[in-house]
Amino acid sequence: MPADTILIIGGGPAGLEAARLIGDLGRKVILVEKREQLGGTPVAESYAALTHGFRSAEEAMNEVIGAVRANPTVDVRLGSEVVACEGEAGNFRVRLAKSGNGAGEDLHAGAIVVATGFQHFDPGRETQVYGYYEYDDVITLADAEKMLKEQKFVIPSKGTAPERVCFIQCVGSRDRQIGNEYCSKVCCGISSKQAIEVRQQVPGAKVFIFYIDMRMYGYWENEIYWPAQEQYRVQYVKGIITEIIRKGGRLLVRGEDTTMGRPMEVPMDVVVLAVGMEPSSGTKEVARVLGLKQNKYHFIDVPHDSLDPTATSRPGIFVAGAAAGPKDLDDTMAMAGAAAMKATTLVARLARQAA
Amino acid sequence: MPADTILIIGGGPAGLEAARLIGDLGRKVILVEKREQLGGTPVAESYAALTHGFRSAEEAMNEVIGAVRANPTVDVRLGSEVVACEGEAGNFRVRLAKSGNGAGEDLHAGAIVVATGFQHFDPGRETQVYGYYEYDDVITLADAEKMLKEQKFVIPSKGTAPERVCFIQCVGSRDRQIGNEYCSKVCCGISSKQAIEVRQQVPGAKVFIFYIDMRMYGYWENEIYWPAQEQYRVQYVKGIITEIIRKGGRLLVRGEDTTMGRPMEVPMDVVVLAVGMEPSSGTKEVARVLGLKQNKYHFIDVPHDSLDPTATSRPGIFVAGAAAGPKDLDDTMAMAGAAAMKATTLVARLARQAA
């Protein structure tokens, strides 16, 4: 008999949503999460407001977590990892191990949804020009989220409110030198959202965004980009930043204003690096264990001519969210629903065929 | 008893995919399409290659249509429209009418998926500066798709191969004057894809793209934008086009090159207007009949703080694809899967509760 349980790997937004939906259908789900808590990156990295109506990320995640926890057909395994997998669609035999512990358990699953997400690019790694490891006041989008969540957006080295804040776009994205040619899709939107939050929390601060192209696609244009400019007076400068140095207790940001066609040198109290997405270590590890093809950037590969954004190289295994590449929250939730549907459909069809 | 049939309105990519998936689960679907054929805009407007590996749109659509047609639980009603709807989740009573005919039929549905799509902005309507109605050689992305599909990309007024072709971005998008402040999301990618196709079909042609921001998010950056520049030598110019006039048998495109900070005046054989998305007449009509809230742009409104991109203002009615606003094909297919899952889950839960 084919197995009727669906295994979901990853307890972030995509994995939670897929688990919630399959559970709602009364079908059996095992949700495996490496961390000791659910909620994925938004919870682990203390995200502030979401781009969806500036709703609290914690509140939104708690709602999905609550729905999963309340569902008796969803079996949640925290602190656990998939360490081996054999078999095929309808009959995957998966070995689970407690993280940092040899003790294992064997599972039987009809289909698998991979929702192991992304990690932020480490801007100290190769792009040394921005001085992330040298200067306390050069931070990342993720660092900024934490301060914004605590309603305490300050100059890290001083603990006081900043007068001048800037965001530098495309750090770790659109960059052949570091090997990440892709665009990380969400950083323009998240930077603009944070710029609005900074202006709300520190009304006296001047906020600048240095960008190549502002990729405010769809409704982000009218819901975030226009208000950022018109209502919150965020200043967008098309330009390239070549260097950050420390001068007179402040940061000096040097580069070129592309529109004006002239060099620029501007003092800042806080510089936020809009770091891009890379596959999480969990995504790379799970792809290896499940034998899934990865693309050039080590995200899970979705077949190139596929009209199914949740397909992987292995039948019966689906991908949802940023494990497949840069995704926004709408992408992630839609993919989670689609992957849940496809996993369910597959398991149901195999059961009908076996009956 | 709650109804177990799911009604899908719209037979384009989103509606077909939702119908296919729900049908695969062995559940009853009625798929209603106003046109006399399935396939939606890609078929009706003769799209050429998709951005997914430059696969033939016709071939890809035929695959999904075939899957729907082969499924005995999917009841396809062509040339039909929903003209009335009352009731609530689990118990919608819907009146169907043959297009252009009073004859009606009453249906009972447990849930509804709206997949009524978009239409291209009409560039002759208000943006008269581009002369769409005056000059044969000013065409739209949709017009260009037709020529590219037939492998016959010519100067419309002459029937000969063009030497110089340009694309003008953001026609009908990001424009407060015409009331469409949103970004249409896909036009940068589609223009770049078409630019590549023009260079493939007319290797001697020079191709230019005039843009505000190149919104090549995610993998479009490395899969389309970089090859367009490096391999196909498409020339991207950040600039604003203010006027098109006819001069010496050619078109003269006038504007400002923003990067160089100087006026430009360039002769072209064909000008392609990258027209944006607006809600289709079907989307507006169905929203009215079903009593769904529409946003400022008359797309179907998705509640603002929702983490569900397929939610509408009315429980039991879900939206998939560009009926909810500008969407790319990945968005559309993922939303279709998610809406299918949510409709199915709802119908199954109501049946359990009633049992």
Interface residues (C-beta under 8 A of the other chain):
Chain A: P13 E17 L21 D24 L25 G26 L50 H52 G53 R55 A60 E63 V64 R174 E181 Y182 C183 S184 K185 D213 M214 R215 M216 Y217 G218 Y219 W220 E221 N222 W226 K238 T258 T259 M260 G261 H304 D305 S306 L307 D308 P309 T310 G325 P326 K327 L329 D330 D331 M333 A334 M335 A336 G337 A338 A339 A340 M341 K342 T344 T345 A348 R349 R352
Chain B: P13 E17 L21 D24 L25 G26 L50 H52 G53 R55 A60 E63 V64 R174 E181 Y182 C183 S184 K185 D213 M214 R215 M216 Y217 G218 Y219 W220 E221 N222 W226 K238 T258 T259 M260 G261 H304 D305 S306 L307 D308 P309 T310 G325 P326 K327 L329 D330 D331 M333 A334 M335 A336 G337 A338 A339 A340 M341 K342 T344 T345 A348 R349 R352
